[in-house]
Amino acid sequence: MRDKYIYLEKALSIEPFQNYVSILYKMLNNLKLGAKFNLLLLLIFVGGVSLSGWALSTILNRSAEDYVTSKALILLETMNSVRNYTNTQVNPELTPRLDTEEQFLPQTVPAYSAREVFENLRTKEEYSNFFYKEATLNPTNPRDKADEFETKIVDNFRNQSGLKEITGFRSVPSGDLFYVARPLPISKESCLRCHSTPEAAPKSQLATYGRENGFGWKLNEIVAAQIMSVPASDVVNNSRRSLSLLMGILIGIFTVAILLVNFLLRHTVIKPLKQMSKVAKDVSTGNLDAEFEHKSNDEIGVLAASFNRMKVSLQLAMNMLNQGGS
């Protein structure tokens, strides 16, 4: 047991980390000044691009979602206009025929009109990937029946009266979808004629759909959700195209900046230091006539002035020693 504790203590020791730091420090000490600066710039470049890429990806994904959402909301408002037109102008004209016709007239149903108009809209390439459904808990037409996922959306609207919109992603066999949903309440008394009780419903409706489904609705009750969906790949692809363009621009700017900094560094710091190092080497071998001129007022200029004063002082000291010796 004691051996296990010793092994655990060694495993948790920071000594290996300290060794790595020491090795890295020695490697940096062996690099020339230009290489150190290039390494630093490279680290800044990689870190800056990575951080910028993450931030831009987050922003662009959100922007793409907002764009698709705004487009979907416009379509939902269009469908509501179609529903209102059907309810106020088409339905009153066709309602008297519902009790005399043997077959039910679906054109009197706002949901049917909205669905038909939207399917016609989907023939346009710009809207071909959008899907519209009025997901209903207890529909008359089985095609409007809410699935398990859609039922949860409707329940959320029913349980939270202040909730006006839900957006998100869902998975279906054909792939992931991005959806926008809004509640659909029973806002008009005329809707209850077909959905309150079987006894009040038109005979043609009962003959077509039976007496089991689509009844028991109440005024102002949320019975469905209008759901507009689009493949998630559309959102992702829009975001990726924008991200690729911006990252290309960003990498280009970073690259130019690094090359410019490297050029200035080489000509304003490294080159003067190399020249000063050469003069210092000449002076150390006895060539006191060697001089270094640097007319700038920056730190390199101050160092050059100090070096020249030191050389003069050394030259005076050498002359004094020679005179004393003679």
C-alpha positions as CSV (number, residue, x, y, z in Angstrom):
1,M,0.0,0.0,0.0
2,R,2.8,2.4,0.8
3,D,4.4,1.7,-2.6
4,K,1.1,2.7,-4.2
5,Y,1.1,6.0,-2.3
6,I,4.7,6.7,-3.4
7,Y,3.9,5.9,-7.0
8,L,0.8,8.2,-6.9
9,E,2.9,11.0,-5.3
10,K,5.5,10.7,-8.1
11,A,2.8,10.6,-10.8
12,L,1.3,13.8,-9.4
13,S,4.6,15.5,-9.0
14,I,5.3,18.7,-11.0
15,E,8.9,17.7,-11.6
16,P,8.3,16.4,-15.1
17,F,6.6,19.7,-15.9
18,Q,9.5,21.7,-14.5
19,N,11.9,19.6,-16.7
20,Y,9.9,20.4,-19.8
21,V,10.0,24.1,-18.9
22,S,13.7,23.9,-18.3
23,I,14.3,22.2,-21.7
24,L,12.1,24.7,-23.5
25,Y,13.9,27.6,-21.7
26,K,17.3,26.3,-22.8
27,M,16.1,25.9,-26.4
28,L,14.9,29.5,-26.5
29,N,18.2,30.7,-25.1
30,N,20.0,29.0,-28.0
31,L,17.8,30.7,-30.6
32,K,18.9,33.9,-32.2
33,L,17.0,37.1,-31.6
34,G,15.3,37.0,-35.0
35,A,14.2,33.4,-34.5
36,K,12.7,34.2,-31.1
37,F,10.7,37.1,-32.5
38,N,9.5,35.0,-35.4
39,L,8.5,32.2,-33.0
40,L,6.6,34.8,-30.8
41,L,4.9,36.2,-33.9
42,L,4.0,32.7,-35.1
43,L,2.4,31.9,-31.7
44,I,0.5,35.2,-31.8
45,F,-0.6,34.5,-35.3
46,V,-1.8,30.9,-34.5
47,G,-3.5,32.1,-31.3
48,G,-5.1,35.1,-32.9
49,V,-6.4,33.2,-35.9
50,S,-7.8,30.4,-33.7
51,L,-9.5,32.8,-31.3
52,S,-10.8,34.9,-34.2
53,G,-12.0,31.7,-36.0
54,W,-13.9,30.5,-33.0
55,A,-15.5,34.0,-32.3
56,L,-16.4,34.5,-36.0
57,S,-17.8,30.9,-36.3
58,T,-20.1,31.6,-33.3
59,I,-21.2,35.0,-34.6
60,L,-21.8,33.8,-38.2
61,N,-23.7,30.7,-37.1
62,R,-26.0,32.9,-35.1
63,S,-26.2,35.4,-37.9
64,A,-27.1,32.5,-40.4
65,E,-29.8,31.3,-38.0
66,D,-31.2,34.8,-37.6
67,Y,-31.3,35.2,-41.4
68,V,-33.2,31.9,-41.9
69,T,-35.5,32.7,-39.0
70,S,-36.4,36.1,-40.4
71,K,-37.1,34.5,-43.8
72,A,-39.2,31.8,-42.1
73,L,-41.2,34.4,-40.1
74,I,-42.1,36.2,-43.3
75,L,-43.4,33.0,-44.8
76,L,-45.4,32.3,-41.6
77,E,-47.0,35.7,-41.8
78,T,-47.8,35.0,-45.5
79,M,-49.5,31.8,-44.5
80,N,-51.5,33.6,-41.8
81,S,-52.6,36.1,-44.5
82,V,-53.8,33.2,-46.6
83,R,-55.6,31.6,-43.6
84,N,-57.3,34.9,-42.9
85,Y,-58.4,35.4,-46.5
86,T,-59.8,31.8,-46.6
87,N,-61.6,32.3,-43.3
88,T,-63.1,35.7,-44.1
89,Q,-63.8,35.5,-47.9
90,V,-63.7,31.9,-49.2
91,N,-65.3,30.1,-46.2
92,P,-68.5,32.2,-46.1
93,E,-69.1,31.6,-49.8
94,L,-68.6,27.8,-49.7
95,T,-70.1,27.1,-46.2
96,P,-73.7,26.7,-47.4
97,R,-72.6,24.0,-49.8
98,L,-71.1,21.9,-47.0
99,D,-74.4,20.4,-45.9
100,T,-75.6,19.7,-49.4
101,E,-72.4,18.3,-51.0
102,E,-71.6,14.6,-50.6
103,Q,-67.9,15.4,-50.5
104,F,-66.3,17.8,-48.1
105,L,-64.8,21.0,-49.7
106,P,-61.3,21.4,-48.2
107,Q,-61.0,24.8,-49.8
108,T,-63.1,26.1,-46.8
109,V,-60.3,25.1,-44.4
110,P,-57.7,27.8,-43.7
111,A,-55.0,25.1,-43.0
112,Y,-55.7,23.5,-46.4
113,S,-55.4,26.8,-48.3
114,A,-52.2,27.7,-46.5
115,R,-50.6,24.3,-47.2
116,E,-51.6,24.4,-50.9
117,V,-50.3,28.0,-51.4
118,F,-47.0,27.0,-49.7
119,E,-46.6,23.9,-51.9
120,N,-47.0,26.2,-54.9
121,L,-44.4,28.6,-53.4
122,R,-41.9,25.7,-53.0
123,T,-41.8,25.3,-56.7
124,K,-39.5,28.4,-56.6
125,E,-35.9,27.5,-56.2
126,E,-35.4,30.0,-53.4
127,Y,-38.0,28.3,-51.2
128,S,-37.7,24.7,-52.4
129,N,-35.9,23.6,-49.2
130,F,-38.5,25.1,-46.8
131,F,-41.3,22.9,-45.3
132,Y,-44.5,24.1,-43.7
133,K,-46.8,22.2,-41.4
134,E,-49.6,23.1,-39.0
135,A,-48.8,20.4,-36.5
136,T,-52.1,19.7,-34.7
137,L,-52.7,17.6,-31.6
138,N,-56.2,16.4,-32.7
139,P,-56.6,17.2,-36.4
140,T,-59.4,16.4,-38.8
141,N,-57.0,15.6,-41.6
142,P,-54.4,12.9,-40.5
143,R,-51.7,14.6,-42.5
144,D,-51.7,17.5,-40.0
145,K,-51.1,15.1,-37.0
146,A,-48.3,16.3,-34.8
147,D,-45.5,13.7,-34.2
148,E,-43.9,13.2,-30.9
149,F,-41.4,16.1,-31.3
150,E,-44.0,18.5,-32.6
151,T,-46.4,17.5,-29.8
152,K,-43.8,18.7,-27.2
153,I,-43.6,22.1,-29.1
154,V,-47.4,22.5,-28.9
155,D,-47.4,21.5,-25.3
156,N,-44.8,24.1,-24.5
157,F,-47.0,26.8,-26.1
158,R,-50.0,25.5,-24.2
159,N,-48.2,25.5,-20.9
160,Q,-46.5,28.9,-21.3
161,S,-49.0,31.5,-22.4
162,G,-46.3,34.1,-22.9
163,L,-44.2,32.0,-25.3
164,K,-44.6,33.3,-28.8
165,E,-41.8,31.6,-30.8
166,I,-39.5,28.6,-30.6
167,T,-36.5,28.0,-32.8
168,G,-34.0,25.1,-32.8
169,F,-32.8,22.0,-34.5
170,R,-34.3,18.5,-34.8
171,S,-33.2,15.2,-36.4
172,V,-35.3,13.4,-38.9
173,P,-34.4,10.3,-41.1
174,S,-33.5,12.7,-44.0
175,G,-31.1,14.7,-41.9
176,D,-31.1,17.6,-39.4
177,L,-33.6,20.4,-39.7
178,F,-33.7,24.0,-38.4
179,Y,-37.2,25.0,-37.4
180,V,-39.2,28.1,-36.4
181,A,-42.5,27.5,-34.6
182,R,-45.4,29.7,-33.5
183,P,-48.6,28.8,-31.6
184,L,-51.8,28.5,-33.5
185,P,-54.9,29.2,-31.3
186,I,-58.5,29.1,-32.2
187,S,-59.2,32.8,-32.6
188,K,-62.5,32.7,-34.5
189,E,-65.9,31.3,-33.6
190,S,-66.4,30.1,-37.2
191,C,-63.7,27.5,-36.7
192,L,-65.8,25.8,-34.0
193,R,-68.5,24.9,-36.4
194,C,-66.3,22.1,-37.8
195,H,-64.4,21.3,-34.6
196,S,-66.6,21.7,-31.6
197,T,-68.8,18.6,-31.7
198,P,-69.7,16.0,-34.4
199,E,-73.4,17.1,-34.2
200,A,-72.5,20.7,-35.2
201,A,-70.1,19.7,-38.0
202,P,-71.2,19.7,-41.6
203,K,-72.5,16.3,-42.9
204,S,-70.0,16.3,-45.8
205,Q,-67.1,16.6,-43.3
206,L,-68.4,13.7,-41.3
207,A,-68.8,11.6,-44.4
208,T,-65.2,12.4,-45.5
209,Y,-63.3,12.3,-42.2
210,G,-65.6,10.5,-39.7
211,R,-66.7,11.5,-36.2
212,E,-63.6,10.5,-34.3
213,N,-61.0,13.2,-35.0
214,G,-60.8,17.0,-35.0
215,F,-63.4,17.7,-32.3
216,G,-63.5,19.2,-28.8
217,W,-61.7,22.4,-29.7
218,K,-62.4,25.5,-27.7
219,L,-62.2,29.2,-28.4
220,N,-58.7,30.7,-27.8
221,E,-57.2,27.3,-27.1
222,I,-53.8,26.5,-28.7
223,V,-54.5,23.3,-30.7
224,A,-51.5,23.4,-33.1
225,A,-48.2,25.0,-33.9
226,Q,-47.2,26.5,-37.2
227,I,-43.8,25.1,-38.0
228,M,-41.5,26.3,-40.8
229,S,-38.4,24.0,-41.3
230,V,-35.3,24.2,-43.5
231,P,-32.4,21.7,-43.7
232,A,-29.8,22.5,-41.2
233,S,-27.1,22.1,-43.9
234,D,-28.4,25.3,-45.5
235,V,-27.7,27.2,-42.3
236,V,-24.3,25.6,-41.8
237,N,-23.3,26.0,-45.4
238,N,-24.2,29.7,-45.4
239,S,-22.1,30.1,-42.2
240,R,-19.2,28.2,-43.6
241,R,-19.0,30.2,-46.8
242,S,-19.0,33.5,-44.8
243,L,-16.4,32.1,-42.3
244,S,-14.1,30.9,-45.1
245,L,-14.2,34.3,-46.8
246,L,-13.6,36.2,-43.5
247,M,-10.9,33.8,-42.3
248,G,-9.1,34.2,-45.7
249,I,-9.1,37.9,-45.3
250,L,-8.0,37.7,-41.7
251,I,-5.2,35.3,-42.4
252,G,-4.0,37.6,-45.2
253,I,-4.0,40.6,-42.9
254,F,-2.1,38.7,-40.2
255,T,0.4,37.4,-42.7
256,V,1.1,40.9,-44.1
257,A,1.3,42.3,-40.6
258,I,3.8,39.6,-39.6
259,L,6.0,40.1,-42.7
260,L,6.0,43.8,-42.1
261,V,6.9,43.5,-38.4
262,N,9.6,41.0,-39.3
263,F,11.0,43.4,-42.0
264,L,11.0,46.4,-39.6
265,L,12.5,44.3,-36.8
266,R,15.3,43.0,-39.0
267,H,16.3,46.5,-40.2
268,T,15.7,48.5,-37.0
269,V,16.8,46.1,-34.3
270,I,18.6,43.0,-35.5
271,K,20.8,44.6,-38.2
272,P,22.1,47.4,-35.9
273,L,22.7,44.9,-33.1
274,K,24.8,42.7,-35.5
275,Q,26.8,45.7,-36.5
276,M,27.4,46.7,-32.9
277,S,28.4,43.2,-32.1
278,K,31.0,43.2,-34.9
279,V,32.4,46.6,-33.7
280,A,32.6,45.2,-30.2
281,K,34.5,42.2,-31.4
282,D,36.9,44.4,-33.3
283,V,37.5,46.6,-30.2
284,S,38.1,43.5,-28.1
285,T,40.9,42.5,-30.4
286,G,42.6,45.9,-30.2
287,N,41.1,47.8,-33.1
288,L,40.1,50.9,-31.2
289,D,39.4,52.8,-34.5
290,A,36.3,50.8,-35.2
291,E,33.2,52.8,-34.7
292,F,29.4,52.3,-34.7
293,E,27.1,55.0,-35.9
294,H,23.4,54.9,-35.2
295,K,21.6,58.3,-35.4
296,S,18.2,57.3,-34.1
297,N,17.0,58.4,-30.7
298,D,15.5,55.0,-29.8
299,E,16.9,52.4,-27.4
300,I,19.4,51.2,-30.0
301,G,20.6,54.8,-30.5
302,V,21.1,55.2,-26.7
303,L,23.0,51.9,-26.6
304,A,25.2,52.9,-29.5
305,A,26.0,56.2,-27.8
306,S,26.8,54.4,-24.6
307,F,29.0,51.9,-26.5
308,N,30.9,54.7,-28.2
309,R,31.5,56.5,-24.9
310,M,32.8,53.3,-23.4
311,K,35.1,52.8,-26.4
312,V,36.5,56.4,-25.9
313,S,36.9,55.8,-22.2
314,L,38.7,52.5,-22.9
315,Q,40.9,54.3,-25.4
316,L,41.8,57.0,-22.9
317,A,42.6,54.3,-20.3
318,M,44.8,52.5,-22.7
319,N,46.7,55.7,-23.6
320,M,47.2,56.5,-19.9
321,L,48.6,53.0,-19.3
322,N,50.9,53.3,-22.2
323,Q,52.2,56.7,-21.0
324,G,52.6,55.4,-17.5
325,G,54.6,52.4,-18.8
326,S,56.9,54.6,-20.8
